[in-house]
């Protein structure tokens, strides 16, 4: 009996749709447009969110829903992969592959309970028990929405697979931990004529299937990997900590960006008030003018004009308030968010160091020495944060003293009385201020392009910590400090690995970069171990193209489905316009069932009509374990007509070809079976227009088809009762849809 379906709506889209996929959790469909946008809408056409493209002229290459989650993975033509949270309407993670992307997808979910090892404690306490939540940056006076703290998308455990057009395949566990890679060009005979169509992880996570073109041959390669399955539970531990670390890294970057913005406010105020005067003075005379004014009370004509006309007492107080506010913002960012993030990072790295000592489970995944180096760099980063706090405190006092003195000087120059609220300098303050004014000499800063910039009025010392350059002014240390004397007198203690290094010449930004580089090395072992574990153990020849003029290889459609209940992996591949291979691999990869379906009439096919005489494949997708959805077209008439078919897989059981594996097999020569000899012509549902793309979901019992050059989307409800009133829509209903299309 034919599976029933009902058209529930059709609309013309504002731009052509390139790719679409249904969620298996909710009645939501995500699709990418020709403009590079990713749109998520409901079954009733209500738009939930629209994510803009990351850059101009960027296309959506791949799109996939995370199993039972609201996360959508999107791959773009510029090499960027984004994890988009539909519920929160934001991007929670981005990374770049530096190459054009072929496709991205989430694997089926990993049932951690099936792989739980004996070292795991079911009652183990997570980091949330020890570490408080990081404060929101917006609560500290940061108004920029981009600086909001975003939690990393953890969700259901699964693999994120990124397929690059160059033939490389990248695996990420939880979308965070690099979990191996394969370069397909190293496993083919003609790497210059390589094109990868699809790569899928097996249902047991111990192998991968790759569909590719090697020269003039269409092949399926099977790669086994014992590391993936054997160490998947320890990998889950590593991936969770990796996700926490990536989240903390993003938080540190956002905090430093907020500090940089606050410091630029200070720098802008300084430039507006002081730089014009500094540019008029010759080299070395700037400090001399201010020292002469402080020590002898004598003001040159230039500095007197600057203080009385350009700066004024009101301008000094306004500048002081602006600088105080900016320093207060920087101080609040350093003292709490940045320091807490550094402590959190220290905790995560120590946890990984502890895991590395369980060599029986984590030896292939992490090196203890790499974790030790990362912890030392994290300690150095925390010391640099404390150093910045001290410099900020000192700069606040320096600025307060300098501006108070300037206010007194300006009042005296106006020959006015000094009020009681104006602070008088003590002898110690005068000596300290003299040393401070002596540091006004020009500071030469080297730029990235090799040029130099002379910074006038070198008043503050905080900004140098936020630049990717060595410090220009290193804070002075107390020569009589007992700890410093102890280190100077004991070289063995000074060079001990038990002490975290204090790299005085590095800025805070440089110290952060060293920490991040050390963290990247910690997770390299996992990626290298899994990558080296991939071994090619079988190759299947699906089809051979005649010559370069044979363009049938330009049309390759494939679909893949893991059937947990049947313990098989299903794969469907078109081998030309009229033939399709349906393959079923058992979970142990010992047997393969092959069936070849043809859309042309067979020897015993009865006479066909209604445009079914000459059909070709347009698209195909597995609907569920028992049905594959086919989108067909007929070019025999003046106008192409499309057909939608729900093809039952159980009808092929008696006609499948069983083969033993693993071995190299030519499956392109097996006998074909006409679709008309298996199902009745009533199973072909004719479409009103030319259709080009198909998306189905057996969980949600829906299907969507694109027509009219992919600018019209038609949505069907599947598996309904076979009632003519429901299958055929009334004229009034079609009129309503037409009105909706016009309005949209």
Secondary structure, DSSP 8 states (H G I E B T S, - for coil): ----EEEEEEEE-SS-EEEEEE-SSSSEEEEEETTS-EEEEETTS-EEEEE--SSTT--EEEEEE-TTSSEEEEEETTSEEEEEETTTTEEEEEEE-SS-EEEEEE-----GGGG--TT--TT---GGGTS-----GGGGT---GGGS-------S--EEEEEETTSEEEEEETTTEEEEEEEGGGGSS-GGGEEEEEEEE-TTSSEEEEEEEETTEEEEEEEE-HHHHHTHHHHHHHHHHHHHHHHHHHHHHHHHHHHHHHHHHHHHHHIIIIIHHHHHS-TTHHHHHHHHHHHT----HHHHHIIIIIIHHHHHHHHHHHHHHHHHHHHHIIIIIIHHHHHHHHHHHHHHHHHHT-HHHHTTT--HHHHHHHHHHHHHHHHHHHHHHHHHHHHHHHHHHHHHHHHHHHHHHTT----TTS----HHHHHHHHHHHHTTS-EEEE-TTS-EEEESS---SSGGGGSSS--SS-----TT-HHHHHHHH-HHHHT-TTS----TTS-HHHHHHHHHHHHHHHTHHHHHHHHHH-EEEEEEEEEE--STT-GGGG---EEEEEETTTTEEEEEEE-SSSEEEEEEEETTSSEEEEEEEESB--TT-----TT-SBEEEEEEEE-SSSEEEEEEEE-SSSS-EEEEEEEEGGGGGGG-EEEESSS-EE-TTS--EEGGGTS-GGG-EE-SS-EEEEEEETTTTEEEEEETTTTEEEEEEES----HHHHS--HHHHHHHHHHHHH-
